[in-house]
Amino acid sequence: MEQNEPASIRKRHLIIRSFDSLPIFQEVVFSVLCLVQPVSVSSLSTLLDIPEDTIFEQINILRPIVDIPQDVHEPLSSLPIKFKEFMFDPDYEYNIDPALVHDNLATSCLLVMYKYLKPNICGLSSPGQDRSTIPMEKISSCIPEVLIYACTNWVAHLQASETATGNIMNPFLEGYLLRWLEVMSLIGRELEFNHQLSLVQSALKLLYRNMSIIDSNPLQLYSSVIMFAPYDASAIGLSIWARPRWITLRMKEVPEDCSRQISEGHDSVPKDEFRGIEAVALSPDQSIIASAGLAGSIKLWDFRNEQMIQETRTIGCGLLHVGEFEFSPDGNLLLVLGHSSGSVAWIWSVKYGRYVHDFTEQEWTANTAVFSRDSKTIIIGCDDNVVRRWSTNTYYGFVNELMGHGSALCVVAVSPVSDLFASGDYDGIVWLWDASGSDVTSLHKLKGPDAPVVGAVFSPNGQHLAVSHEDNTIYIWDNAVGNCLKTLTVTDAIGSVAFSRNSLLAVSTRDNNVQLWSTEDDTCLQSCNFPHVGTCKIEFDPSGSQIIFDAGQLSIQALDDEGSGPKLVDTGFALSKDTRWPNLLAD
């Protein structure tokens, strides 16, 4: 059943429209001052429900400071900021609260949407019609400028009004949510509504999960999106009236997983391969996702709108197996280390979409690599027993070679707080280096067991180094003097090690266990099994209270300080490194 314009909204609008009986000049001018973006006189007339001639009369006095076009369909120029500050000055004679103006504009936007929004607003012939096949002229003729303004800016006005949102939003969400999303999709701005409004979190979640199909086939909002939405999706519950009549049944339970967003676009791989994507990386500012496909492509995605930014296919037709795949600390470069019909080792510029350095034609092979803390150099551990440093600046390249290892390098790691870095080889030897001066100096040769090094990680304060070996041991070293402080022995082959800020050590093992160790008394506090964790890199979040690992999707295990010490608890949802995503997705 379709919804009519709520009487409460119309009544509210009439009350606000009075502006406490202010002159029409003030209503028009103050509304223009608070517009999020310029609109034409024609659209402003519809938005404020004031005749065009009256608007022209009221804004004519502003001609000395703003260009006012004669054509009612041309947008007005923005008013100077100083003029806006002057008009809203509490000491000025009008003394108008901008929140009141935004309240009026938010309600006006809703009334416009109630008037114009309808299912299949462009009269598309099929629910499966791709948006790219719809002529822009048709979209422009079916979706007027005032509706575009209302759809894209009502949330901004509502927030600026500082008013309670429940009474005004609930009627809209109940009857017009899908229609609104349809218009936003048709005009290519489907993500421009604010994440902070709790009542649209379910809609946001629904949008991310179905971004690909909504972006390409907007009318699928009324069919497949409804049918396959999680059963407890409140946004769909409010809009269930929009379900087509030919859909008589709905799946009672559609599994809800931890996915926040789905990006598609990598080519398929041969049938004997079980994964299409080999590696993913998230930029430090969380704006870009990089993905490496087994079919030999690297793609960059805009994290916000899921659009692919760049793609490269210079690897050839061989399958790409990635060993190292990470952004530089400043987010400008991407390191790719792996194999594709031979060794692959290069640095890719995120900004320009081209290679800065290609190490695949060298006489040596890069076994492992890592960016320096300042992103200015890359440290490479090579198969010829040499550690090489290269400048990430295109014009400089090679910096120096560091000798001392007696076997091929397998691990390099950098300190998070200083210019120290470590390199480990297959003989179990670790060298600690200092790159703070003009020349790199070796500080300590750390001799552990006669077993290859499989991992190394600095403590958050940079004072200690945890080195894991192939014999299931972990040595914790004092970086200042080069002494071994602790030796831990785990039950299975070690996959990854992470330091927390409170002297805890997390260890993943190949038998899919996560162990939590105290480095103060050398005891294992807790051990829990999690599928696929054995092959994953694990790390603590910045607070040190949560462990993050990549097991096909980001997962989190919280540490519970109650009871008999810390415990690993599977919380069952996804987490970004700054811990913001669970707050966004929480019901």
Summary of the structure (lengths in Angstrom):
residues: 587
radius of gyration: 29.7
end to end distance: 27.0
largest distance: 88.8
contacts: 1850
relative contact order: 0.05
helix: 27%
strand: 28%
